[in-house]
Amino acid sequence: MPHEFPEDHKQAVYNAIYQRRDMRHFLSAPVDPDVVNKLLAAAHAAPSVGMMQPWRFMRISDPAVRQSLHQLVEQERIKTARALQQREDEFMQLKVEGIMDCGELLVVGLMDKRDNFVFGRRTLPEMDLASVSCAIQNMWLAARAEGLGLGWVSMFDPGAVRELLAMPDDTKPVAILCLGHVEKFYDAPMLEQEGWIKSGKLDNVVMDNGWQEDKASDAHQRD
């Protein structure tokens, strides 16, 4: 095909996709600022609805703020465990974040004044969040290519994080990103390695000409 990448370039893209992991275990070594800027540039190159570029990246360099974010996540971790009822003890054994360990910490939020952007959002306003997710995925894949781990932490009260970071009322924090060097990447997604859930099969999420309930019900299985 006339626009395809050379074979080794294509393989590098697929390597990043399939070897990317949601990391929780980090080394404390700092991340090269030039590399961080490269990753942020990769995120900023993501597609966004109506070109609104709704992502805002807040780099956390103050140890006190990092500690406060960690405390907010820990509060939600305990609440999540209780909500899981019979799996509470099992959940509490999982490592769900690396906030105090990673070399670089960022909080990603949705911008303010988003309602001014209607293009592509009139019936699907959540496309701003989809756009931010694309930016985070760009960063994730670029980080893997650079040999760095990244973990997306979503276990927090958005209002509490907004207040901590003095964000405007109409913004919304959606991710705490732990970025840094790792001793090794997980051989498989960590939750699968720990037996929490089994990855779904591609065949169960690809449907022909409409919804197929028999496939949808089998999309996720623990065992």
SEKOLKOL-794173 format. One record per atom (N, C-alpha, C): x, y, z. Coordinates in steps of 0.001 Angstrom, whole numbers, padded with zeros to 6 digits, always signed. Atoms other than C-alpha are relative to their C-alpha. Last residue first. Layout:
residues N
XYZ/...
This chain:
residues 223
-000763+001264+000081/-011748-017223+035268/+000089-000492-001439/-001093-000001-000960/-012779-013600+035795/+000882-001227-000187/+000148+001096-000925/-014814-013311+032636/+001184+000025+000953/-000915+000032-001123/-015318-010271+030489/-000337-001175+000908/-001137-000885+000257/-016811-010067+026985/+001028-000031+001116/-001239+000741-000219/-019006-013153+027450/+001243+000880-000104/+000039+000600-001347/-022277-011265+027948/+001270-000766+000313/-000188-001028-001010/-021493-009071+024928/+000066-000597+001403/-001407-000390-000064/-021034-012043+022614/+000239+000966+001147/-000753+001188-000392/-024410-013632+023346/+001487+000297+000076/-000033+000153-001456/-025963-010167+023317/+000817-001214+000434/+000159+001443-000169/-025073-009482+019690/+000185-000317+001477/-000383+000545-001303/-025591-005789+018947/-000280-001492+000053/+000834-000299-001163/-025744-004753+015309/+000484-000720+001238/+001274-000633+000352/-024514-005452+011781/-000928+000273+001183/+000388-000220+001388/-021777-007903+012802/-001386+000623-000084/+001347+000458+000340/-020169-007746+016237/-000348+000389-001431/+000204-000369+001397/-016565-007520+017439/-001317-000618-000460/+000300-001439+000046/-016325-007512+021251/-000161+000513-001426/+001187-000330-000784/-016521-011263+021920/-000362+001477-000048/+001210+000474+000682/-014165-012178+019074/-001269+000396+000738/+000371-000919+001072/-011427-010002+020603/-001310-000409-000645/-000440+000407+001336/-011359-012140+023736/-000512+000975-001055/+001017+000480+000917/-011661-010556+027156/+000575-000346-001355/+000209-000841+001180/-008722-010330+029531/-001065-000612-000902/-000631+000542+001198/-009211-012328+032714/-000303+000903-001185/+000904+000116+001144/-009925-010600+035992/+000780-000543-001181/+001198-000805-000293/-008429-010338+039474/-001038-000151-001101/+001200+000815-000052/-006013-013251+039016/-001270+000765+000301/+000396+000193-001391/-002942-011218+039959/-001279-000819+000141/-001044+000755-000694/-001428-011631+036497/-000407-000332+001433/+000100+001378+000484/-004723-010531+034961/+001037-000875+000687/+001211+000568-000581/-004844-007429+037119/-000243-001424-000475/-000197+000367-001395/-001202-006751+036236/-001234-000645+000612/+000625-001008-000864/-001731-006861+032466/+000002-000442+001458/+001408-000129+000404/+000673-009495+031104/-000594+001114+000853/+000124+000885+001163/+004464-009963+031264/-001409+000050-000590/+000752+001214-000262/+004638-006933+033540/-000099-000833-001283/+001401-000133+000367/+007355-004460+032606/-000699-001330+000276/+000440+000841+001107/+010654-004584+034477/-001457+000325-000295/-000957+001116+000021/+012694-002583+036971/-000305-000938-001146/+000488+001226-000642/+010700+000507+036109/+001091-001067-000067/-000785+001190+000299/+011624+004088+035272/-000562-001187+000772/-001356+000173-000497/+008924+006691+035589/+000688-001258-000483/-000926+000216+001110/+005480+008078+035057/+001395-000214+000560/-001302+000335-000574/+002525+007968+037443/+000925-000384-001152/-000915+000829+000779/-000440+009695+035840/+001320-000156+000731/-001311-000224-000598/-003308+010952+037968/+000931-000966-000708/-001069+000986-000105/-006305+011035+035684/+001155+000547+000821/+000429+001331+000434/-009697+012670+035171/+001082-001058+000160/-001161+000897+000054/-009499+016055+036894/-000466-001409-000359/+000174+001301-000640/-012576+018091+035926/+001287-000802-000105/-000981+000983+000461/-012807+021776+035069/-000296-001334+000668/+000500+000738+001168/-015968+023830+035513/+001065-000867-000661/+001140+000858-000308/-015156+024884+039093/-000457-000837-001190/+001316-000653+000113/-011715+026221+038203/-001148-000994+000180/+000534+000006+001353/-008704+024209+039460/-001346+000717-000035/+000551-001326+000291/-007014+025143+042739/-000473+000113-001445/-000815-000604+001051/-004953+021923+042752/-000525+001360-000451/-001417+000056-000351/-006302+020652+046079/+000861+000773-000989/-000246-000973-001074/-009827+021813+045256/+001480+000052+000370/+000198-001343+000555/-009909+019969+041935/+000324+001069+001043/-001213-000296+000772/-008432+016882+043604/-000104+001391-000615/-001092-000192-000952/-011202+016916+046227/+001297+000335-000723/+000179-001278-000675/-013907+017445+043605/+001137+000296+000958/-000392-001114+000867/-012573+014624+041429/-000123+001364+000688/+001169-000873+000073/-012742+012125+044333/+000381+001215-000851/-000020-001219-000811/-009973+009635+043637/-001328+000734-000169/+000641+000265-001277/-009254+006204+042163/+000121+001227+000902/+001314-000653+000092/-008516+007030+038540/-000763-000124+001308/+000733+000142-001255/-004786+006270+038543/-001297+000787-000115/+001140-000916-000081/-003275+005771+035083/-000767-000307+001281/+001201+000563-000611/+000148+004128+035262/-001068+001055+000142/+001026-000990-000314/+003110+004850+033021/-001199-000726+000586/+001308+000486-000375/+006368+002955+032631/-000945+001149+000290/+000548-000499-001252/+009372+004223+030731/-001378-000597+000265/-000403+000890-001078/+011413+002435+028079/-000486+000428+001363/-001164-000576-000672/+011184+005334+025621/+000503-000878+001140/-001079-000032+000992/+008849+003309+023365/+001290+000546+000600/-000475+001384+000159/+006734+002561+026436/+001143-000056-001004/-000779+000360-001180/+006548+006280+027203/+000545-001413-000120/-001304-000644+000141/+005458+007010+023634/+000889-000330+001184/-000748+000738+001009/+002683+004436+023955/+001391+000595-000199/-000254+001348-000484/+001427+005889+027233/+000881-000779-000995/-001095-000085-000969/+001722+009485+026056/+000423-001385+000473/-001204-000405+000727/-000401+008755+022993/+001206+000032+000924/-000491+001192+000694/-002852+006864+025217/+001235+000321-000836/-000683+000843-000979/-003126+009895+027490/+000543-001259-000663/-001264-000653-000344/-003910+012143+024527/+000795-000846+000989/-000918+000175+001134/-006544+009709+023237/+001364+000612+000306/-000458+001389-000045/-008133+009631+026689/+000956-000304-001148/-001048+000056-001021/-008295+013432+026669/+000565-001416+000100/-001175-000661+000557/-010218+013240+023391/+001163-000024+000984/-000600+000931+000963/-012652+010688+024784/+001277+000587-000593/-000716+001005-000776/-013223+013019+027741/+000659-001031-000912/-001172-000677-000543/-014116+015834+025348/+000837-000963+000835/-001117+000125+000933/-016307+013369+023461/+001210+000816+000454/-001120+000724-000603/-018470+013241+026591/+001170-000211-000953/-000888-000924-000697/-020682+015951+025111/+001218-000681+000618/-000958+000823-000740/-022125+013429+022645/+000993+000900+000730/+000711+001172-000508/-025286+014985+021199/+000897-000925+000810/+001386-000389-000251/-023950+018503+020678/-000807-001157+000563/+000389+000255-001379/-020341+017425+021159/-001467+000299+000276/-000212+001397-000367/-018931+017062+017634/-000475-000363+001388/-000398+000850+001124/-018605+020846+017180/+000297-001421+000491/+001175+000790+000374/-020296+022398+020240/+000338-001022-001082/-000335+000828+001163/-017298+023934+022043/-001170-000946-000293/-000140-000889+001162/-018277+026808+024342/+000278-000779-001283/+001310-000148+000640/-019528+024193+026809/+000035+000974-001171/+000164+001006+001059/-015908+023307+027525/-001318+000155-000742/+000769-000586+001106/-015378+026563+029442/-000208-000972-001170/+001192-000764-000345/-012744+024922+031664/-000675+000517-001273/-000083-001451-000052/-010330+022245+030500/-001300+000636+000480/+000782-000615+001074/-010576+018555+031312/-000009+001506+000199/+001355-000463-000207/-007824+017465+033648/-000652+000471-001287/+000601-000413+001267/-004642+015441+033681/-001448+000387+000264/+001456+000091-000079/-002602+015230+036871/-000555+000561-001301/+000824-000983+000695/+001085+014482+036484/-001467-000230+000323/+001433+000121-000293/+003733+012734+038571/-000749+001123-000701/+000755-001171+000488/+007330+012079+037531/-001481-000247+000243/-000871-001148+000171/+009911+009774+039107/-000709+001269-000407/-000361-000336+001385/+007397+007259+040405/+000851+001266-000065/-001201+000663+000505/+007447+005926+043976/+000494+000541-001335/-001145-000385-000819/+005002+007989+046031/+001313-000572-000519/-000137-001455-000124/+002290+007895+043389/+001249+000408+000764/-001404-000183-000338/+002744+004253+042434/+000336+001460+000237/-000621-001240+000447/-000886+003141+042309/+001464+000035+000433/+000838-000709+000974/-003282+000191+042700/+000626+001304-000491/-000639-001313+000045/-001137-002424+044432/-000688+000783-001114/-000504-000493+001278/-003572-005257+045043/+000725+001330+000180/-001319+000576+000241/-003904-006910+048462/+000638+000520-001294/-000963-000719-000821/-006765-004587+049409/+001415-000567-000139/-000340-001283+000619/-008756-005991+046493/+001092+000718+000781/-000790+000298+001199/-008644-009530+047863/+000455+001289-000676/-001340+000398-000441/-009795-008326+051267/+000920-000271-001178/-000711-001096-000666/-012724-006418+049769/+001424-000396+000369/-001377-000013+000543/-013817-009148+047323/+000856+001075+000665/-000663+001283-000227/-016938-010059+049290/+001413-000039-000560/+000602+000957-000928/-017997-006401+049537/+000826-001280+000132/-000155+001294+000654/-016590-004568+046484/-000478-001154+000871/+001071+000146+000991/-017976-001310+047870/+000062-001347-000709/+001246+000280-000714/-015738-001703+050927/-001162-000223-000961/-000100+001342-000574/-012657-001978+048729/-001297-000381+000706/+000203+000960+001092/-013713+001065+046742/+000022-001422+000524/+001425-000030+000329/-014071+003116+049936/-000324-000994-001116/+000707+000652-001099/-010589+002035+051070/-001502-000040-000285/-000328+001427+000062/-009058+002899+047706/-000770-000762+001073/+000908+000622+000964/-010905+006228+047745/+000268-001494-000132/+001371-000092-000515/-009173+007307+050954/-000984-000696-000936/+000130+001024-001038/-005830+006030+049626/-001409+000009+000607/+000152+001297+000673/-006236+008081+046474/-000190-001109+001032/+001327+000022+000622/-006838+011235+048501/-000262-001328-000695/+000984+000172-001059/-003801+010471+050682/-001420-000052-000559/-000076+001391-000465/-001587+009985+047628/-001050-000267+001070/+000661+000816+001025/-002754+013291+046211/-000014-001466+000416/+001431-000244-000122/-001808+014984+049486/-000796-000799-001031/+000477+000718-001180/+001632+013375+049442/-001504+000171+000168/-000038+001436+000329/+002239+014582+045898/-000557-000816+001164/+001163+000233+000863/+001118+018074+046914/-000063-001475-000393/+001187-000086-000845/+003590+018040+049807/-001269-000248-000812/+000204+001248-000750/+006387+016768+047566/-001252+000020+000868/-000006-000291-001431/+005911+019771+045205/-000260-001303+000773/-001394+000032-000464/+006851+018775+041640/+000122+000242+001499/-000049-000118-001456/+003397+017848+040325/+001447-000159+000461/-001156+000749-000495/+003114+018492+036583/+000150+000288+001493/-000602-000667-001150/-000390+019642+035635/+001121-000879+000543/-000951+000827-000732/-001483+018617+032146/+000648+000810+001123/-000892-000878-000745/-004624+020155+030636/+000874-000885+000884/-000891+000497-001042/-006527+018290+027939/+000808+001128+000649/+000521-000289-001332/-009460+019802+026038/+000903-000419+001153/-001163+000301-000842/-007698+020039+022662/-000322+000259+001478/+000096-000806-001212/-010765+021663+021045/+001186-000215+000940/-001319-000590-000300/-009840+020412+017585/-000030+000844+001269/+000042-001406+000388/-013566+019814+016936/+001305+000744+000229/+001251-000385+000632/-013237+016543+018859/+000011+001510-000287/+000993-000476-000964/-009603+015806+019608/-001224+000494-000753/+001224-000542+000614/-006882+013825+017876/-000941+000493+001083/+001136+000921+000099/-003620+013462+019809/-001167+000640-000743/+000242+000294+001413/-000609+015653+019053/-001198-000922-000205/+000641-001176+000590/-000709+017129+022575/-000288-000186-001484/+001380-000086-000490/+000024+013695+024006/-000748+001131-000690/+000724+001114+000615/+003107+013315+021815/-001463+000016+000429/+000233-000393+001394/+004258+016786+022870/-000771-001098-000736/+001089-000977-000015/+003792+015764+026509/-000332+000472-001418/+001231+000740-000264/+005899+012678+025889/-001207+000935+000031/+000338+000772+001192/+008661+014699+024261/-001327-000733+000182/+000537-000943+000987/+008576+017173+027157/-000370-000701-001301/+001351-000379-000448/+008985+014317+029629/-000638+000943-001007/+000876+001124+000351/+011925+013054+027572/-001429+000297+000432/+000178-000029+001450/+013620+016457+027738/-000929-001124-000466/+001006-001008+000378/+012994+016557+031493/-000243+000085-001505/-000645-001081+000763/+014905+013256+031935/-001064+001016-000434/+000165+000148+001445/+012898+011196+034434/+000623+001214-000679/+000713-001058+000738/+014095+011044+038025/-000061-000302-001496/-000910-000839+000791/+015061+007704+039634/-000781+001053-000773/+000124-001415-000383/+012488+006451+042171/+000879+000938-000818/-001231-000401-000647/+011960+003064+040561/-000069+001501+000241/-000950-000928+000607/+008383+002165+039811/+001290+000075+000796/-001283+000143-000692/+005737-000501+040431/+001056+000824-000741/+000193-000364-001407/+002129+000305+039491/+001312-000025+000780/-001018+000324-000992/+002311+000191+035698/-000355+000525+001382/+000430-000969-001011/-000618+000011+033281/+000851-000284+001238/+000628+000512-001209/+001284-001913+030611/-000418+001160+000896/+000420-001028-000960/+002291-001245+027028/-000684-000669+001189/-000863+000073-001179/+003917-004269+025370/-000304+001094+001019/+000175+001270-000700/+001123-004847+022840/+000864-000137+001247/+001394+000276-000354/+000769-001245+021679/-000108-001244+000880/+000411-000944-001040/+004475-000360+021797/-001419-000288+000469/-000710+000349-001229/+005391-003513+019880/-000430+000908+001142/+000718+001108-000622/+002678-002767+017321/+000679-000448+001290/+001293-000494-000460/+004207+000619+016585/-000763-001101+000725/-000256-000807-001193/+007727-000838+016428/-001304+000550+000574/-000186+000916-001120/+006509-003529+014024/+000246+000758+001295/+001297+000557-000363/+005164-000899+011653/+000130-000894+001235/+000741-001075-000660/+008489+000930+011703/-001375-000506+000453/-000548-000120-001345/+010363-002315+010954/-000693+001118+000780/+000366+001116-000861/+008052-003051+008024/+000530+000151+001425/-000898+001149+000194/+008388+000376+006413/-000279-001070+001053/-001342-000167-000546/+005303+002494+007023/+000874-001166-000454/-000375+000787-001168/+002249+002244+004783/+001432+000297+000435/-000260-000850-001153/+001173+005080+002516/+000443-000773+001243/-000915-001131+000226/+001410+003422-000917/+000355+000796+001247/+000842-001192+000000/+000000+000000+000000/+000880+001246+000000/
